[in-house]
Amino acid sequence: MATRNWVALFVVLSCLLGVLDASAGDADPLYRACVKQCEETGCVGQKCFPHCKFSSDGASIDGPWYMQEPLYLQWKKWDCLSDCRYNCMVDREIKRDALGHGPVKYHGKWPFIRVYGIQEPASVAFSVLNLAMHFHGWLSFFILLYYKLPLKQTKKAYYEFSPLWHIYGFLSMNSWFWSAVFHSRDVDLTEKFDYSSAVALLGFSLILAILRSFNVRDEAARVMVAAPLLAFVTTHILYLNFYKLDYGWNMKVCVVMAVAQLLIWATWAGITRHPSRWKLWVVVFGGALAMLLEIYDFPPYYGFLDAHAIWHATTIPLTYIWWSFIRDDAEFQTANMLKKAK
């Protein structure tokens, strides 16, 4: 349960990533002049870009209809403006460094160095590792339930919260998948998928926290708890995608759901006699400490590793501990139910 607290922290921080307003870098007159000249000439210094021969929809500006930008480039959305911004940023940072100035943000983001077209390679790598860790955790949980622990005569697990954890596993893997995609290329579509999957995970995690900590087993009671929260989360996701991607409102929603969830898990860990409750505390305090990396924001080392990427890395061991707790809880609950059955 405590591990769920950590994932809640991840979602909150994902929700907080959205402020992409003007930053010191893109307010620089030299940077703006570079971008403007690049859009007109298609070049930054001696480097020119084929994207600038095409319009934003991939159609050739000075050629027939069949002369279109390759599909893989259209999918990656590296257009003329994107390449101009990136290369002007790199050029400005080289000149700033020569003058002894530190890095500054451009359009709300630190200056990262692309690797094979990937915007934030370290965050992508850690997101993929988190996805793999959740897959490993869910798979080991599945094997434990259906191949190692006793089953009912109906071949169902004794552990009554197993369906909820299966859903949680899917939502977690989905969220980390879109995190990797979003950090690969930040465009409107990938941003919305990342935010939506994160909010969905956080909302379901809150439901799971309530149901497990209060040991809600009755199906009618579960529906009464889940229905209003599912309705709210669904409405919020629709609002973000089809009405307005309001970063400030999204942040408030995420913070409220995460804090509520953290308080529930922390309280439950303090009063339960669960044999693995120490794992809850490890994840709760580990997640809280990891949040300092987001508060203490610093530019990427060598253009790759920033505070957010390191924060992604810290979730990997916490995720392992979290799924370990879930497996322990399944064994603990199953043993209790078998004792009662006797």
C-alpha positions in Angstrom: 0.0 0.0 0.0 2.8 2.3 0.8 4.2 1.7 -2.5 1.1 3.0 -4.0 1.9 6.2 -2.2 5.1 6.4 -4.2 3.3 5.9 -7.5 1.0 8.7 -6.3 4.0 10.9 -6.0 5.1 10.0 -9.5 1.7 11.0 -10.9 1.6 14.3 -9.0 5.0 15.2 -10.4 3.9 14.1 -13.9 1.0 16.5 -13.4 3.3 19.3 -12.4 5.3 19.1 -15.6 2.9 21.2 -17.7 4.0 24.8 -17.3 5.7 25.5 -20.6 5.4 29.2 -20.7 8.2 31.6 -21.7 11.5 31.0 -20.1 14.8 32.9 -19.9 16.2 31.0 -22.9 13.4 31.6 -25.3 13.1 35.3 -24.1 16.7 35.8 -25.3 16.6 38.2 -28.3 19.6 36.4 -29.9 17.8 33.0 -29.6 14.6 34.5 -31.1 16.5 36.1 -34.0 18.2 32.8 -34.6 14.9 30.9 -34.8 13.3 33.6 -37.1 16.3 33.5 -39.5 16.3 29.7 -39.4 12.6 29.5 -40.4 13.3 31.8 -43.3 16.5 30.2 -44.5 16.3 26.6 -43.2 19.7 26.9 -41.6 21.5 27.6 -38.4 25.0 28.5 -39.2 26.3 25.9 -41.7 23.7 23.4 -40.7 20.5 23.2 -42.8 17.4 21.1 -42.3 15.3 19.3 -44.9 12.2 19.8 -42.7 12.2 23.4 -43.7 11.3 22.5 -47.2 7.9 21.2 -46.0 4.9 22.8 -44.3 3.7 21.8 -40.9 1.4 19.1 -42.4 4.3 17.5 -44.3 3.5 18.9 -47.7 6.4 20.1 -49.9 6.5 23.8 -50.2 8.3 24.0 -53.5 7.5 20.7 -55.1 4.6 18.5 -56.3 2.2 16.7 -54.0 4.1 13.4 -54.1 7.2 15.1 -52.7 6.3 14.8 -49.1 8.2 14.4 -45.9 8.9 10.8 -44.9 6.2 9.2 -42.7 8.6 8.4 -39.9 9.6 12.1 -39.7 6.0 13.2 -39.8 5.2 10.7 -37.0 8.1 12.1 -34.9 6.8 15.6 -35.5 10.3 17.0 -36.1 9.3 19.9 -38.3 11.1 23.0 -39.3 10.2 25.0 -36.2 11.3 22.1 -33.9 14.6 21.7 -35.6 15.2 25.5 -35.6 14.4 25.8 -31.9 16.6 22.9 -31.0 19.7 23.9 -33.0 19.4 27.6 -32.0 19.2 26.4 -28.4 22.3 24.3 -28.8 24.1 27.2 -30.5 23.1 29.7 -27.8 24.2 27.3 -25.0 27.6 26.8 -26.6 28.1 30.5 -26.7 26.7 31.0 -23.2 29.1 28.4 -21.9 32.0 30.0 -23.6 31.1 33.2 -21.7 30.9 31.3 -18.4 27.1 31.4 -18.1 25.1 28.4 -16.9 22.3 26.7 -18.8 18.8 28.3 -18.9 15.4 26.8 -19.8 13.8 27.1 -23.2 10.1 26.9 -23.5 9.9 25.6 -20.0 12.5 22.8 -20.5 16.2 22.5 -19.8 18.4 22.2 -22.9 18.7 18.4 -23.4 20.9 16.8 -26.1 18.9 14.6 -28.5 19.9 11.0 -29.0 18.5 9.5 -32.3 15.7 12.1 -32.2 14.8 11.4 -28.5 14.4 14.6 -26.5 15.2 13.3 -23.0 17.0 10.0 -23.4 17.7 9.5 -19.7 14.0 10.0 -18.7 13.0 7.7 -21.5 15.4 5.0 -20.4 14.2 5.2 -16.8 10.6 5.2 -17.8 11.1 2.0 -19.8 12.9 0.4 -16.8 10.0 1.4 -14.6 7.6 -0.1 -17.1 9.7 -3.3 -17.1 9.7 -3.3 -13.3 5.9 -3.1 -13.1 5.6 -5.8 -15.7 7.9 -8.0 -13.6 6.0 -7.2 -10.4 2.6 -7.9 -11.9 3.8 -11.1 -13.6 5.3 -12.4 -10.3 2.1 -11.5 -8.5 0.1 -13.4 -11.2 2.3 -16.5 -10.9 2.1 -16.4 -7.1 -1.7 -16.2 -7.1 -2.5 -18.9 -9.6 0.5 -21.3 -9.5 1.9 -21.1 -5.9 -1.0 -20.2 -3.6 -4.1 -22.5 -3.0 -7.1 -21.7 -5.2 -10.8 -22.1 -4.5 -12.7 -24.9 -6.2 -13.8 -22.4 -8.8 -10.1 -21.9 -9.6 -10.3 -18.3 -8.3 -7.7 -16.8 -5.9 -8.6 -16.5 -2.2 -7.1 -13.1 -2.3 -10.1 -10.8 -2.8 -8.2 -7.8 -4.0 -6.4 -9.6 -6.8 -8.7 -8.1 -9.6 -8.0 -4.6 -8.4 -4.2 -5.2 -8.5 -4.4 -6.6 -12.0 -6.1 -3.4 -13.1 -3.5 -1.4 -11.2 -0.7 -3.2 -12.9 -2.2 -2.5 -16.4 -2.7 1.2 -15.5 0.9 1.5 -14.2 2.4 0.0 -17.3 0.3 2.1 -19.5 1.3 5.3 -17.6 5.0 4.5 -17.8 4.7 3.7 -21.5 3.2 7.1 -22.2 5.8 8.7 -19.9 8.5 7.2 -22.2 6.7 8.4 -25.3 6.2 11.9 -23.9 9.8 12.3 -22.9 10.8 11.0 -26.4 8.8 13.7 -28.1 6.8 16.4 -26.4 3.9 17.3 -28.6 0.2 18.0 -27.9 -0.9 14.4 -28.5 1.8 12.7 -26.4 1.3 15.3 -23.6 -2.4 14.5 -23.4 -1.8 10.8 -23.3 0.8 11.2 -20.6 -1.4 13.4 -18.4 -4.5 11.3 -19.0 -2.8 8.0 -18.2 -1.2 9.5 -15.1 -4.5 10.9 -13.8 -6.2 7.6 -14.4 -3.5 5.8 -12.5 -3.7 8.2 -9.6 -7.5 8.1 -9.4 -7.6 4.3 -9.4 -4.8 4.2 -6.9 -6.9 6.3 -4.5 -9.8 3.9 -4.9 -7.5 1.0 -4.2 -6.0 2.7 -1.2 -9.5 3.2 0.3 -10.7 -0.3 -0.5 -7.6 -2.1 0.8 -6.9 0.0 3.9 -10.5 -0.3 5.1 -10.7 -3.9 3.9 -13.8 -3.3 1.9 -14.9 -6.7 0.5 -18.6 -6.3 -0.2 -19.2 -5.6 -3.9 -22.0 -3.1 -3.3 -19.8 -1.1 -0.9 -16.9 -1.2 -3.4 -19.2 0.2 -6.1 -20.4 3.0 -3.7 -16.7 4.0 -3.0 -15.5 3.7 -6.6 -18.4 5.1 -8.6 -18.1 8.8 -7.6 -14.3 8.8 -7.9 -14.4 7.1 -11.3 -17.0 9.6 -12.5 -14.8 12.5 -11.3 -11.6 11.2 -12.8 -13.3 10.4 -16.1 -14.8 13.9 -16.2 -11.4 15.5 -15.4 -9.7 13.5 -18.2 -12.3 14.5 -20.7 -12.0 18.2 -19.6 -8.2 18.1 -20.1 -8.5 16.5 -23.5 -11.5 18.1 -25.1 -12.0 21.4 -23.3 -8.9 22.9 -21.8 -5.5 21.5 -20.8 -5.5 23.6 -17.6 -2.1 22.9 -15.9 -3.0 24.7 -12.7 -6.3 22.9 -12.2 -4.7 19.6 -13.1 -2.0 20.2 -10.5 -4.6 20.8 -7.8 -6.6 17.7 -8.6 -3.5 15.6 -8.6 -2.2 17.0 -5.4 -5.5 16.5 -3.6 -5.8 12.9 -4.7 -2.2 12.1 -3.9 -2.2 13.7 -0.5 -5.4 11.9 0.4 -3.9 8.6 -0.8 -0.7 9.1 1.1 -2.5 9.9 4.4 -4.7 6.8 4.0 -1.7 4.5 3.4 0.4 6.2 6.1 -2.4 5.9 8.7 -3.1 2.3 7.7 0.6 1.4 8.0 0.7 3.0 11.5 -2.2 1.0 12.9 -2.1 -2.4 11.0 -0.2 -5.4 12.3 0.6 -6.5 8.8 3.9 -8.4 8.8 5.2 -6.4 5.8 4.1 -3.0 6.9 7.8 -1.9 7.0 7.8 -2.0 3.2 5.0 0.5 3.2 7.1 2.9 5.3 10.1 2.4 3.1 8.1 3.4 0.0 6.3 6.3 1.7 9.5 7.9 3.1 11.5 7.0 0.0 8.9 8.7 -2.2 8.9 11.8 0.0 12.7 12.1 -0.1 12.7 11.5 -3.9 10.3 14.5 -4.2 13.1 16.7 -3.2 14.7 16.0 -6.6 11.7 17.8 -8.2 11.8 20.7 -5.7 15.6 21.0 -6.2 15.5 21.4 -9.9 18.9 21.6 -11.6 20.0 21.6 -15.3 21.0 18.3 -16.9 24.6 17.1 -16.5 26.2 17.0 -19.9 22.8 17.6 -21.4 21.4 14.3 -20.3 20.7 13.7 -16.6 18.6 16.3 -14.8 16.7 16.1 -11.4 13.6 14.7 -13.1 15.5 11.9 -14.8 17.2 11.0 -11.5 13.7 11.1 -9.8 12.5 8.6 -12.4 15.5 6.4 -11.5 14.6 6.4 -7.8 11.1 4.9 -8.6 12.7 1.7 -9.9 13.7 0.2 -6.6 10.6 1.6 -4.9 8.4 -0.1 -7.5 10.2 -3.4 -6.7 9.5 -3.0 -3.0 5.9 -2.1 -3.7 5.1 -5.2 -5.7 7.0 -7.2 -3.1 4.5 -5.8 -0.5 1.5 -6.7 -2.8 2.7 -10.3 -3.0 3.2 -10.4 0.8 -0.3 -9.1 1.3 -1.7 -11.7 -1.0 0.1 -14.5 1.0 -1.0 -12.9 4.3 -4.6 -12.6 3.3 -4.8 -16.0 1.8 -3.3 -17.6 4.9 -5.9 -15.8 7.1 -8.8 -16.9 4.9 -7.6 -20.5 4.9 -7.4 -20.5 8.7 -11.0 -19.1 8.9 -12.2 -21.8 6.4 -10.9 -24.5 8.7 
